[in-house]
Amino acid sequence: MQTKLLSLVATFFIATMSMSQGLKIGEGVVVNTTAGVNIVVQNGSLTNNGTGDLSNSNLYMKGSTSGNIDGNTATTVNNLYLEKGTAILSLGNDLSVRNNVVFQNGLLDLNGHNLLLYPAGLLVNESEANHVTGPLGGTVSITVDLNAPAGANPGNLGAIITCSKDMGRVTVHRGHNSQTNNSNGKSILRWYLIEPTNNSSLGATFRFTYLDGELNGLDEGTLNLWKSTTGGLSWNKVTAAGSSTTLNFIDATVNSFVRYTLSSSGFSLTNSDQYVSSEDSRVNDLNKSFSVTFVPNPVYLQGKVLINSGAAFNTELALFTSDGKKIMQQTLELHRGVNEATINTSALAAGFYYLVVEMQDGTTRKISFLKQ
């Protein structure tokens, strides 16, 4: 199909559609495209700092090097085609797609931003090698009407719903950052938040599907379905109605939809000489007044641990990777009140980490943070 020319409502482009440098729409530039327009970016990025309407365009992000869709303006396109080989396409702003996101090859990293699918939109050809990822946050979302759905899979996001009731307008969000349970443990690199207009006494069947590449180091055979009504702060186990490690799903019967993820039994870190203990069973009055905070979160170069203690004592502060490997430990002399310790994070790789502080009775408090 022959690529049509862009229809410009401006005096000029700040930058042209270069195969090596990408396409940049400068500030003050208005770009409107007609139906059937194809924008092809080879080994580059699409930077949208202007205004206008690209929603009639099909955007092809090609090449063997990583690229971005970014800029000051959130972009809307008709279809997005990802042809990046083993490279990554990252979002630097929110992106809306009216129809399909087609994975021919490559990864789409949400990078803390959101991909919004229109009601007719689909993720097409996601696979172990080619899919959406997002360890820094962000979601893929779609809103559709579901009246007595039978195996509905809105947007091909992998949250499959069967229900005899009219659920009304339903929004499905899918995220890919690891979840913690009151700052403990980790989940697979996928979670769903499902928000129906009618959300009570549903008696629905929910199938949570996932990729092997999202297991995040967890044993697939030990996975359970967990739900959160606190926005992901705390989680409770859900009784499964069926599962398959071959077909990668867990089923459950739900009367109302909330936020879901998969994790191993206990949702806590592994206990060994080199790993964090998951048991904080002994709690006394001093422990109740003991709190640990880490700022800023996410962190880049340096963070501060703020420890509020009800008594003066010596303690141990340890830093662990997301899979529980200890990489730093130091002794702190705490006084009663707020104590402060500085953590140099400049040499850490991007990802999730855990800080563990030992309380006076030997039990621990754990908090997680994200290194950017």
Rosetta blueprint (number, residue, H / E / L):
1 M L
2 Q L
3 T L
4 K L
5 L L
6 L L
7 S E
8 L E
9 V E
10 A L
11 T L
12 F L
13 F L
14 I L
15 A L
16 T L
17 M L
18 S E
19 M L
20 S L
21 Q L
22 G E
23 L E
24 K E
25 I E
26 G L
27 E L
28 G L
29 V L
30 V E
31 V E
32 N E
33 T L
34 T L
35 A L
36 G L
37 V L
38 N E
39 I E
40 V E
41 V E
42 Q E
43 N L
44 G L
45 S E
46 L E
47 T E
48 N E
49 N L
50 G L
51 T E
52 G E
53 D E
54 L L
55 S L
56 N L
57 S L
58 N E
59 L E
60 Y E
61 M E
62 K E
63 G L
64 S L
65 T L
66 S L
67 G E
68 N E
69 I E
70 D E
71 G L
72 N L
73 T L
74 A L
75 T E
76 T E
77 V E
78 N L
79 N E
80 L E
81 Y E
82 L E
83 E E
84 K E
85 G E
86 T E
87 A E
88 I E
89 L E
90 S E
91 L E
92 G L
93 N L
94 D L
95 L E
96 S E
97 V E
98 R L
99 N L
100 N E
101 V E
102 V E
103 F E
104 Q E
105 N E
106 G E
107 L E
108 L E
109 D E
110 L L
111 N L
112 G L
113 H L
114 N L
115 L E
116 L E
117 L E
118 Y L
119 P L
120 A L
121 G L
122 L E
123 L E
124 V E
125 N L
126 E L
127 S L
128 E L
129 A L
130 N L
131 H L
132 V E
133 T E
134 G L
135 P L
136 L L
137 G L
138 G L
139 T E
140 V E
141 S E
142 I E
143 T E
144 V E
145 D E
146 L E
147 N E
148 A L
149 P L
150 A L
151 G L
152 A E
153 N L
154 P H
155 G H
156 N H
157 L L
158 G L
159 A E
160 I E
161 I E
162 T E
163 C L
164 S L
165 K L
166 D E
167 M E
168 G E
169 R E
170 V E
171 T E
172 V E
173 H E
174 R E
175 G E
176 H L
177 N L
178 S L
179 Q L
180 T L
181 N E
182 N L
183 S L
184 N E
185 G L
186 K L
187 S L
188 I L
189 L L
190 R L
191 W E
192 Y E
193 L E
194 I E
195 E E
196 P E
197 T L
198 N L
199 N L
200 S L
201 S L
202 L L
203 G L
204 A E
205 T E
206 F E
207 R E
208 F E
209 T E
210 Y L
211 L L
212 D H
213 G H
214 E H
215 L L
216 N L
217 G L
218 L L
219 D L
220 E H
221 G H
222 T H
223 L E
224 N E
225 L E
226 W E
227 K E
228 S E
229 T L
230 T L
231 G L
232 G L
233 L L
234 S L
235 W L
236 N E
237 K E
238 V E
239 T L
240 A L
241 A L
242 G E
243 S E
244 S E
245 T L
246 T L
247 L L
248 N L
249 F E
250 I E
251 D E
252 A E
253 T E
254 V E
255 N L
256 S L
257 F L
258 V L
259 R E
260 Y E
261 T E
262 L E
263 S E
264 S E
265 S L
266 G L
267 F L
268 S L
269 L L
270 T L
271 N L
272 S L
273 D L
274 Q L
275 Y L
276 V L
277 S L
278 S L
279 E L
280 D L
281 S L
282 R L
283 V L
284 N L
285 D H
286 L H
287 N H
288 K H
289 S L
290 F L
291 S E
292 V E
293 T E
294 F E
295 V E
296 P L
297 N L
298 P L
299 V E
300 Y L
301 L L
302 Q E
303 G E
304 K E
305 V E
306 L E
307 I E
308 N E
309 S E
310 G L
311 A L
312 A L
313 F E
314 N E
315 T E
316 E E
317 L E
318 A E
319 L E
320 F E
321 T E
322 S L
323 D L
324 G L
325 K L
326 K E
327 I E
328 M E
329 Q E
330 Q E
331 T E
332 L E
333 E E
334 L E
335 H L
336 R L
337 G E
338 V E
339 N E
340 E E
341 A E
342 T E
343 I E
344 N E
345 T L
346 S L
347 A L
348 L L
349 A L
350 A L
351 G E
352 F E
353 Y E
354 Y E
355 L E
356 V E
357 V E
358 E E
359 M L
360 Q L
361 D L
362 G L
363 T L
364 T E
365 R E
366 K E
367 I E
368 S E
369 F E
370 L E
371 K E
372 Q L
